[in-house]
């Protein structure tokens, strides 16, 4: 079960329609500087997790880890599991 802080961040993700879903789009958003928060699932492969984490840290964007790709997809309203998501500025 997600901790209280993560649960609040997921509620923000659920409520905000101005979001992007998918690791490719998240990496593009980080590079473009259009994101204010990034979410990454703990069960993604190590390489992808590292790429997203390092890009977010380099850009100074807060990163929230989520238990699973299924939980992240549910928060985004996505029909399939998702590795990463982001909230636009």
GROMACS elastic network, one bead per residue, 0.5 to 0.9 nm:
[ bonds ]
;  ai    aj funct       b0    kb
    1    67     6  0.75467   500
    2     5     6  0.80934   500
    2     6     6  0.59426   500
    2     7     6  0.59263   500
    2    66     6  0.72976   500
    2    67     6  0.66406   500
    3     6     6  0.54050   500
    3     7     6  0.60950   500
    3     8     6  0.87756   500
    4     8     6  0.62854   500
    4     9     6  0.87478   500
    5     8     6  0.52141   500
    5     9     6  0.63951   500
    5    10     6  0.87455   500
    6     9     6  0.50114   500
    6    10     6  0.61511   500
    6    11     6  0.85999   500
    6    64     6  0.69782   500
    6    65     6  0.75675   500
    6    66     6  0.70979   500
    7    10     6  0.50484   500
    7    11     6  0.62184   500
    7    12     6  0.87088   500
    7    66     6  0.89515   500
    8    11     6  0.50122   500
    8    12     6  0.63466   500
    8    13     6  0.87336   500
    9    12     6  0.50467   500
    9    13     6  0.63590   500
    9    14     6  0.87536   500
    9    39     6  0.88706   500
    9    64     6  0.76008   500
   10    14     6  0.61451   500
   10    15     6  0.85847   500
   10    39     6  0.86697   500
   10    64     6  0.89635   500
   10    66     6  0.83749   500
   10    72     6  0.78800   500
   10    75     6  0.62183   500
   10    76     6  0.86714   500
   11    15     6  0.61130   500
   11    16     6  0.85607   500
   11    75     6  0.74316   500
   12    15     6  0.51838   500
   12    16     6  0.60495   500
   12    87     6  0.88531   500
   13    16     6  0.53828   500
   13    17     6  0.78674   500
   13    18     6  0.88239   500
   13    19     6  0.73720   500
   13    39     6  0.89076   500
   13    75     6  0.64750   500
   13    76     6  0.66609   500
   13    85     6  0.86269   500
   13    86     6  0.80235   500
   13    87     6  0.69276   500
   14    17     6  0.75175   500
   14    74     6  0.85139   500
   14    75     6  0.50919   500
   14    76     6  0.57831   500
   14    77     6  0.76160   500
   15    75     6  0.88911   500
   16    19     6  0.66309   500
   16    87     6  0.75031   500
   17    20     6  0.88952   500
   17    76     6  0.88340   500
   17    87     6  0.86030   500
   18    86     6  0.88212   500
   18    87     6  0.63019   500
   18    88     6  0.58415   500
   18    89     6  0.83765   500
   19    35     6  0.86439   500
   19    76     6  0.80918   500
   19    85     6  0.71350   500
   19    86     6  0.55517   500
   19    88     6  0.56394   500
   20    25     6  0.65889   500
   20    26     6  0.66595   500
   20    29     6  0.83204   500
   20    35     6  0.89660   500
   20    76     6  0.86105   500
   20    84     6  0.86521   500
   20    85     6  0.55547   500
   20    86     6  0.52358   500
   20    87     6  0.65155   500
   20    88     6  0.73968   500
   21    24     6  0.84828   500
   21    25     6  0.65596   500
   21    26     6  0.68507   500
   21    73     6  0.83623   500
   21    76     6  0.73165   500
   21    78     6  0.79646   500
   21    82     6  0.70374   500
   21    83     6  0.82962   500
   21    84     6  0.62487   500
   21    86     6  0.65770   500
   22    25     6  0.54878   500
   22    26     6  0.61293   500
   22    27     6  0.86949   500
   22    82     6  0.58572   500
   22    83     6  0.61482   500
   22    84     6  0.50993   500
   22    85     6  0.57125   500
   22    86     6  0.85086   500
   23    27     6  0.60654   500
   23    28     6  0.85575   500
   23    40     6  0.84216   500
   23    48     6  0.79133   500
   23    52     6  0.74967   500
   23    82     6  0.77802   500
   23    83     6  0.59961   500
   23    85     6  0.68707   500
   24    27     6  0.52623   500
   24    28     6  0.63130   500
   24    29     6  0.86690   500
   24    84     6  0.85057   500
   25    28     6  0.50374   500
   25    29     6  0.60726   500
   25    30     6  0.86025   500
   25    84     6  0.86573   500
   25    85     6  0.80931   500
   25    86     6  0.85852   500
   26    30     6  0.61268   500
   26    31     6  0.85695   500
   26    35     6  0.80968   500
   26    38     6  0.74371   500
   26    39     6  0.89403   500
   26    52     6  0.78118   500
   26    84     6  0.66579   500
   26    85     6  0.60562   500
   26    86     6  0.59903   500
   27    30     6  0.51276   500
   27    31     6  0.62101   500
   27    32     6  0.86009   500
   27    51     6  0.82332   500
   27    52     6  0.64719   500
   27    55     6  0.72661   500
   27    56     6  0.83921   500
   28    31     6  0.51233   500
   28    32     6  0.60992   500
   28    33     6  0.85200   500
   28    34     6  0.87825   500
   29    32     6  0.50338   500
   29    33     6  0.59523   500
   29    34     6  0.52733   500
   29    35     6  0.58138   500
   29    86     6  0.79637   500
   29    88     6  0.80742   500
   30    33     6  0.50759   500
   30    34     6  0.64211   500
   30    35     6  0.59952   500
   30    36     6  0.87867   500
   30    38     6  0.84773   500
   30    52     6  0.86539   500
   30    55     6  0.67578   500
   30    56     6  0.64102   500
   30    59     6  0.68465   500
   30    61     6  0.78768   500
   30    86     6  0.88243   500
   31    34     6  0.79488   500
   31    55     6  0.76579   500
   31    56     6  0.88256   500
   31    59     6  0.77692   500
   32    35     6  0.81614   500
   33    36     6  0.82483   500
   33    59     6  0.75113   500
   33    61     6  0.89477   500
   33    89     6  0.86476   500
   34    87     6  0.85047   500
   34    88     6  0.56466   500
   34    89     6  0.57459   500
   35    38     6  0.71761   500
   35    61     6  0.73440   500
   35    86     6  0.62699   500
   35    87     6  0.55556   500
   35    89     6  0.52443   500
   36    61     6  0.60136   500
   36    62     6  0.71897   500
   36    86     6  0.74606   500
   36    87     6  0.57511   500
   36    88     6  0.56608   500
   36    89     6  0.50851   500
   37    56     6  0.85626   500
   37    61     6  0.57492   500
   37    62     6  0.51654   500
   37    63     6  0.61637   500
   37    64     6  0.76093   500
   37    85     6  0.86059   500
   37    86     6  0.56292   500
   37    87     6  0.53057   500
   37    88     6  0.74028   500
   37    89     6  0.83289   500
   38    52     6  0.85165   500
   38    53     6  0.88158   500
   38    56     6  0.72079   500
   38    61     6  0.69038   500
   38    62     6  0.62527   500
   38    64     6  0.61935   500
   38    65     6  0.86329   500
   38    84     6  0.73080   500
   38    85     6  0.59564   500
   38    87     6  0.65741   500
   39    62     6  0.85813   500
   39    63     6  0.57710   500
   39    65     6  0.58597   500
   39    66     6  0.67649   500
   39    72     6  0.78670   500
   39    83     6  0.83572   500
   39    84     6  0.54553   500
   39    85     6  0.50875   500
   39    86     6  0.58803   500
   39    87     6  0.84980   500
   40    43     6  0.87970   500
   40    44     6  0.79754   500
   40    49     6  0.71462   500
   40    52     6  0.76421   500
   40    53     6  0.81130   500
   40    63     6  0.73111   500
   40    64     6  0.63758   500
   40    65     6  0.50977   500
   40    66     6  0.59504   500
   40    67     6  0.87153   500
   40    68     6  0.85043   500
   40    69     6  0.80392   500
   40    72     6  0.78580   500
   40    82     6  0.86531   500
   40    83     6  0.58758   500
   40    85     6  0.66492   500
   40    86     6  0.87386   500
   41    44     6  0.59314   500
   41    49     6  0.79974   500
   41    64     6  0.85960   500
   41    65     6  0.57699   500
   41    67     6  0.58206   500
   41    69     6  0.51188   500
   41    70     6  0.85028   500
   41    71     6  0.81917   500
   41    72     6  0.66796   500
   41    82     6  0.77279   500
   41    83     6  0.53407   500
   41    84     6  0.63105   500
   41    85     6  0.89773   500
   42    45     6  0.84580   500
   42    49     6  0.77894   500
   42    65     6  0.62204   500
   42    66     6  0.58939   500
   42    67     6  0.53703   500
   42    68     6  0.56462   500
   42    69     6  0.75021   500
   42    83     6  0.83669   500
   43    46     6  0.85444   500
   43    49     6  0.87229   500
   43    66     6  0.87036   500
   43    67     6  0.71692   500
   43    68     6  0.54943   500
   43    69     6  0.65491   500
   43    83     6  0.79540   500
   44    47     6  0.83801   500
   44    48     6  0.67315   500
   44    49     6  0.61892   500
   44    68     6  0.80015   500
   44    69     6  0.72811   500
   44    82     6  0.89269   500
   44    83     6  0.59539   500
   44    84     6  0.88199   500
   45    48     6  0.56531   500
   45    49     6  0.62134   500
   45    50     6  0.87073   500
   46    49     6  0.50636   500
   46    50     6  0.60460   500
   46    51     6  0.86122   500
   47    50     6  0.52305   500
   47    51     6  0.62780   500
   47    52     6  0.88304   500
   48    51     6  0.50898   500
   48    52     6  0.62706   500
   48    53     6  0.84803   500
   48    83     6  0.85065   500
   49    52     6  0.54297   500
   49    53     6  0.60250   500
   49    54     6  0.84790   500
   49    83     6  0.84546   500
   49    84     6  0.88726   500
   50    53     6  0.51001   500
   50    54     6  0.58494   500
   50    55     6  0.83274   500
   51    54     6  0.53901   500
   51    55     6  0.60923   500
   51    56     6  0.85718   500
   52    55     6  0.52195   500
   52    56     6  0.60876   500
   52    57     6  0.85538   500
   52    63     6  0.89066   500
   52    84     6  0.81573   500
   53    56     6  0.52341   500
   53    57     6  0.60996   500
   53    58     6  0.85397   500
   53    63     6  0.70648   500
   54    57     6  0.51381   500
   54    58     6  0.60307   500
   54    59     6  0.85592   500
   55    58     6  0.51571   500
   55    59     6  0.62076   500
   55    60     6  0.85743   500
   55    61     6  0.85479   500
   56    59     6  0.51394   500
   56    60     6  0.60108   500
   56    62     6  0.68930   500
   56    63     6  0.66629   500
   57    61     6  0.60484   500
   57    62     6  0.73668   500
   57    63     6  0.77442   500
   58    61     6  0.78085   500
   65    68     6  0.87972   500
   66    69     6  0.76518   500
   66    71     6  0.72588   500
   66    72     6  0.65683   500
   67    70     6  0.84803   500
   67    71     6  0.67948   500
   67    72     6  0.79108   500
   68    71     6  0.52685   500
   68    72     6  0.63604   500
   68    73     6  0.86462   500
   68    81     6  0.85388   500
   68    82     6  0.86528   500
   68    83     6  0.81072   500
   69    72     6  0.50776   500
   69    73     6  0.60580   500
   69    74     6  0.85316   500
   69    80     6  0.87135   500
   69    81     6  0.50305   500
   69    83     6  0.53109   500
   69    84     6  0.78387   500
   70    73     6  0.51019   500
   70    74     6  0.61397   500
   70    75     6  0.86963   500
   70    80     6  0.75395   500
   70    82     6  0.68269   500
   70    83     6  0.86937   500
   71    74     6  0.50521   500
   71    75     6  0.62842   500
   71    76     6  0.87365   500
   71    81     6  0.80008   500
   71    82     6  0.86297   500
   72    75     6  0.51295   500
   72    76     6  0.63191   500
   72    77     6  0.86067   500
   72    78     6  0.84571   500
   72    81     6  0.73170   500
   72    82     6  0.62916   500
   72    83     6  0.74433   500
   72    84     6  0.75021   500
   72    85     6  0.76769   500
   73    76     6  0.50710   500
   73    77     6  0.59386   500
   73    79     6  0.69575   500
   73    80     6  0.63744   500
   73    81     6  0.51344   500
   73    82     6  0.51930   500
   73    83     6  0.81333   500
   73    84     6  0.87373   500
   73    85     6  0.86496   500
   74    77     6  0.50667   500
   74    78     6  0.62038   500
   74    79     6  0.77918   500
   74    80     6  0.85560   500
   74    81     6  0.80702   500
   74    82     6  0.89389   500
   75    78     6  0.77734   500
   76    79     6  0.89130   500
   76    82     6  0.87449   500
   76    85     6  0.77978   500
   77    80     6  0.88891   500
   78    81     6  0.71859   500
   78    82     6  0.75267   500
   79    82     6  0.89699   500
   82    85     6  0.75310   500
